Amino acid sequence: MLPSGGTMCCNRHCSNWVAATLFFLISSVWLNGQVTVTTYHNDNARTGVNANETILTPNNVPGQFGKLFSQLVDGYVYAQPLYVPNVHIVDHGVDKGIHNVVFVATEGDSVYAFDADGNAGANAGPLWTASLIDTLHGAAAGATTVTTQGSNPDINCEDLVPQVGITSTPVIDPVSNTMFVEAKSKENGGFVHRLHALDITTGNEKSPGPTVITATVNGITFDPLHQLNRPGLLLLNGTIYIGYGSHCDFTPYNGWLFAYDAATFTRKGVFVTTPDSPAGAGAIWMSGAGIAADNAGNIFAATGNGHFNASDFGDSILKLSLNPQNLSLADSFTPFNQADLDLIDNDLGSGGVLLLPDQPGTYPHLLVQAGKEGRIYLVNRDHMGGYCNYSPGPCSSDPIPPLVQELPSAVQGMWSMPSYWNNTVYFWGAGDVLKPFFLTNGQLGAMPGATSPESYDFPGSTVSISANGSTNGIAWSLGKKKIGTNPNGTWITVNVLQAHDAGNATTTLYSSDKRANHMDDPGSYVKFSVPTVANGRVYVGTTSQLAVYGLHNYSGHLDHPGCDHIVGWAADKNRLNTVINVTIYDNGIAVATVLANAFRADVGTFLGDNGLHGFGILTPASFLDGLTHQVSVRYEDSGIELGASPVSLTCPAPNYAGYLEHAGCDNIAGWAANRNRLNSAISVTIYDNGAALATLLANGSRPDVGAALGDNGLHGFGMQTPASLLDGRSHQVSAKFENTGTELWTSPVSFTCPAASSVAITSSGNSIYGRSVAFTARVSGGGSAAIPTGAITFMNGNQVLGTVQLDGSAQASISTTFLSAGTHVIAASYGGDSAFLASSAQITQVVTPAALSVTASAASRLYGAVNPVFTGTISGLQNNDNITATYQSAATAASPVGTYAITPVLSDPNGLLGNYTVTLQNGTLSVTPAPLQVVANNKTRLYSYGTPALDGTISGLRNGDNIQAQYSTIATAQSAVGSYPITSTLSDPNNKLGNYSVTQVNGTLSIIPLPTPLPPNPVYPTDGTLHVPSSFTLRWNDGLDTSRRNPLWPVTYYIYYKFWAYGAAEPASYALDGNGQACNADSTGACTRAVPSIGDGNYRWYVVASMDVSASTGVANSILSTQGNAGYFTVGYQPISTIPAPLPPNPVYPTDGTLQVPSSFTLRWNDGLDASRRNPAWPVTYNIYYKFWSFGSTEPTSYTVDGSPHACNPDSTGACIRPVPSIGNGNYRWYVVANMDVSQSTGVANSVLSTQGSVAFFTVGQ
């Protein structure tokens, strides 16, 4: 059921409404086959045509087409909007259903997905938004866009302002639902270009994206600051192509073209247009036009000014191909005047390359291109010819003409690209008009066809074509339309979206600047921008929004056209929740335009929106003349009438009654009615001295009037006396019925009122918190010559700042320093005086927050230490505000080496921080490595011995870190005598070593020679008895107190011996008796071992014994060695052939005949050391050698040994006493050889030392 009784379908618009309904039903079925716009200018040939547009036609665009809605974005939109239907949107896990989607990329490094059909309800904002400078999309934390304006821009180039992010048009793969986008950013002080892969259903980054774009060719490295990706991306056969130019020609830069595998982001090729020079220029920019490609896989681009030679290609059109090795040049065209173009920056490559469909004639494969010079080139793509020498004709020296046609100065300079439809190429140069050139048999017409009446200022426009096959062609353009000139001769321009009949450009179908009240204004223009046409909509990117245009779907009804009111409703179904206006006509002449913004619940229910679509006005007086009038109401300025419009209306002539009851200095009041329209309100116009002051609706309740007229009595009116009457002068006030000129009774009335006063208040300007601001109020007295007196009260909201008397110029001033930051309404109130009425005025005072800087000071400490007390500075405090700062860091004693933020924390007990713009500058806490020293202990061992246990010390460990040292040396048992380093290796299972500064001090392993045995003290057997020592005893003494020795420490010993048979020569070297033998000492610290015996013969031997003292505190872990006495003995009978010569005798001559026999002899040992270092229990053995001969006989020549060696353990004095042997009466000469084992004596070499007693002489008997 339609509002207003369903009358809409009873008039001539019923069929339109049914048709519209039927169309949408049809289009819903057709949606699955609707057009997509997934790349710049619609296709890889860059024709710019959508040949499947069935909604927009040259017939319905005029009058029905306009702006439907807009969506805000965060930056300039240089990229052409892209369109994909039927996308299933999921945003952060929320299923938003299926939408037709328009995608917008901005210089804010953002990509938006908007519902393409409307912005009502849930579609009021983006379906999803992706920021390509957040970490979710691969950027470093804190990444920003690249700035081009301001006090310190990243690059001072205002070609793109105020920032650079996404400039080129992305490309969408609809099969995989992937959008490929190139974005530029600033990260960690450097600049980055990335290729992204976005899921168009979610905005999330897809694998394999993103990847950083970089390369080095011929020693030239891609410069991420100076290079700019302006050309639209190309997706061809699974490869993405990305072109680069420069910012403002700032060097160094070159032209670059990259090829990336769309599935893996592997770089498949890179081409530099000027590889011979690091600053060779030759940019690929083309005013944003996309890299082009033909069906054979050839790639085309035009270059700007730059170096040209056999390898460099400035100002050229390039044909490239991708092979398995690289992206390489297949062909090129360079105009004859390349050098001139380069010299004056007259880029050939300012315009994009258009690839024509196959043409009839000799050269079927053609491209069209024009640059800043405005010269059109029609080039043979199969044979482009390289450099064109242009003499005598267009590259005529080439047997196959590469330049099929050239049209000099055919168009103004092209900072855009041509479009193609229906054998027509469309150009719109800078400062030029739309020019279509017709193609016939592969040739352009020498002159354009019918051109547009409008022209565009720089940079012209890149046209998009919509058509239904070869019919209904419309040329859509965005540009700066010229509408006049300034006094200085410059153009006055307006940003517009225009539509021209593509078959007859002289016909302007639509121009957005023609709609009333700027309702169709697209927003601020972005140069090089291109409109996108899809599914009956036109999408326009601007500096801050996406504007969406389409056919209006009007719905409305003229509910009541009467002699009292004209009432109805009006809406645009394509702009629900949006108020539109209607214009009311009387016999075809507009008499009123009103907003349809009154609430109509029934309309809201019908449309499904807020219902603010009702309108109504009092019937204009022009209808109230007794004549028949045709009343019509039309939507906006479209010429389309509402349902039930037009209506014929005849109203009786008026029969007025009314009274001006009061006209004074306070108010003007009365009543008015038309007796021929009882119960209907009429209007009254108030005049001052004949000039209309106001028109009032006389609809106030007046029961007295109602009783008199016999109706509802709603005829009263009143108003406050206007200020213009309060000037101390006489005024004639009159009140007239409607606009007839007929006055009410008692009208006019003359009166004089005190002059109105007016207050003007000014301030000393916007202030900063803490600084003084002054306010001045001046009172003006209307038309009176008197000067106002009295006082001004200044108020800040409800706070009285002060009351100040007016001076002689009716002026008062006050100043204050204590306005808080923010916006204040300062009022100045004048109380009036005898000549002037009271008045007041107010001013908005902005107090800007003061700058408050809080800086944490840097600090440092060692790893493992507690944090120091952090400090910092606060600058910028005003009014002695109690704001303080403390400083803190998340670092603890256990935090590893590195840098940590020291953050300020503000205390604001009085809530004053809102008055400041606070800059918090973190300090840096540097946690530095703690010193860690590893010292390997020195060790000593004998040559050929095993290495003792190695050890050392670690000092400086913190936090209980589990860091241990292992010690090693390169020395082996076979290593020669000498010194070898003992090195340390650290184990760090918890990766804590990075927190230390490690000093490793090597130890030394000293390998010492095996001890040389002492020379033997031979024993000469003379009696043929067996002289075999049965054992030897080892006792250890390390010179330490007993409490620090362990008698059970293990002992290892080695026996070295010589053996030779009787009569044989003694061997030169000793043999080792097997391996080392273990000998665990007994409780006295001694061990006894048997002497080896091989057989009869001579033996010489010694013992080397070692004790492990590694457990002895304070003693290095090493093997200490002792060497036993080199003993000599015989096994079996061995004649003694040599007896050592006796010592000189010391004869005793008895004279008294008494027995001269010493009863004993005494041995006492002295090793040169103090008695505390000798052990009286050390064992002593001795042998007595003697001669005996009877009285009167001759003394024998040799001595005889007195049996086996005798043991003599010294007493506490270190002496041992033994009796002298006695054989019988006779003469005796004798001496004693004694041995003591001092192997345990600290500080004395481990050996057996020998002492020989004196030779004594005595007699027995005689």
Summary of the structure (lengths in Angstrom):
residues: 1262
radius of gyration: 58.1
end to end distance: 173.4
largest distance: 200.8
contacts: 4234
relative contact order: 0.05
helix: 8%
strand: 45%
